[in-house]
Amino acid sequence: MRYQIDEREGAVYAVIQAVAAYENREMKSLPPIGDTINGDALNAIYPDESDPSLRISFHYSDSHILIENGTVFVSSEELVQRTTESQM
């Protein structure tokens, strides 16, 4: 799933919104994102269009998150693990 970060909402909100949609859950039912990543730091970094090579990858809830070029990509942990194993 892809979700474009809107600079008015911030990266943290974009991640939570994208994960809730991907996992078909209410946003408020997700675990606190602060238990996974520093939200203030994430919001300070994105959207930062001055460095298009900047990528952040982490796990949140039951999903794998990749943020690059102002876009949040959400996939299942299982898919990421299978892809990684096939590249070895």
C-alpha positions in Angstrom: 0.0 0.0 0.0 1.2 3.5 -0.7 0.3 6.7 1.2 1.6 10.1 0.2 2.7 12.2 3.2 0.9 15.5 3.3 3.2 18.1 4.9 0.2 19.5 6.7 -0.4 16.2 8.5 3.2 15.0 9.2 4.9 11.7 8.7 3.6 10.2 12.0 0.0 10.7 11.1 0.6 9.4 7.6 2.2 6.2 8.9 -0.7 5.6 11.4 -3.3 6.4 8.7 -1.6 4.1 6.2 -1.2 1.2 8.7 -4.8 1.5 9.9 -6.0 1.3 6.3 -3.7 -1.6 5.4 -4.5 -3.6 8.5 -8.2 -2.7 8.3 -8.2 -1.3 11.8 -9.2 1.9 13.5 -6.3 4.3 14.1 -7.0 4.4 17.8 -6.7 0.6 18.1 -3.0 0.6 16.9 -0.2 0.5 19.4 1.5 3.8 20.3 3.9 4.7 17.5 6.2 6.1 20.1 7.0 2.6 21.3 8.5 1.9 17.9 10.0 5.1 16.6 10.7 8.7 17.8 7.7 10.5 16.3 9.1 14.0 16.7 12.3 13.0 14.8 10.2 11.3 12.1 8.1 14.5 11.6 11.2 16.6 11.5 12.7 14.5 8.7 9.7 14.2 6.4 8.8 15.6 4.1 12.3 16.6 3.4 12.6 17.0 -0.3 16.2 18.2 -0.1 17.5 14.6 0.2 15.6 12.3 -2.2 17.9 9.4 -1.2 16.7 9.4 2.4 14.9 6.2 3.4 13.5 5.0 6.7 12.4 1.4 7.3 10.9 0.1 10.5 8.3 -2.3 11.9 5.1 -1.0 13.4 2.0 -2.9 14.6 1.9 -6.0 12.3 3.4 -4.2 9.3 6.7 -3.2 7.7 7.0 0.5 6.9 9.3 2.1 4.3 9.3 5.8 3.8 11.0 7.4 0.9 10.5 10.4 -1.4 7.6 11.5 0.8 5.7 8.3 0.4 4.8 5.7 3.1 4.9 2.1 1.8 3.2 -0.5 4.0 3.6 -4.2 3.6 3.2 -7.3 5.7 6.1 -8.5 7.8 5.8 -11.9 6.1 6.1 -10.5 2.6 9.3 -8.6 3.7 10.8 -11.7 5.3 10.1 -13.8 2.2 11.6 -11.2 -0.2 14.7 -10.8 2.0 15.2 -14.6 2.1 14.8 -14.9 -1.6 17.6 -12.3 -2.2 20.1 -14.3 -0.1 
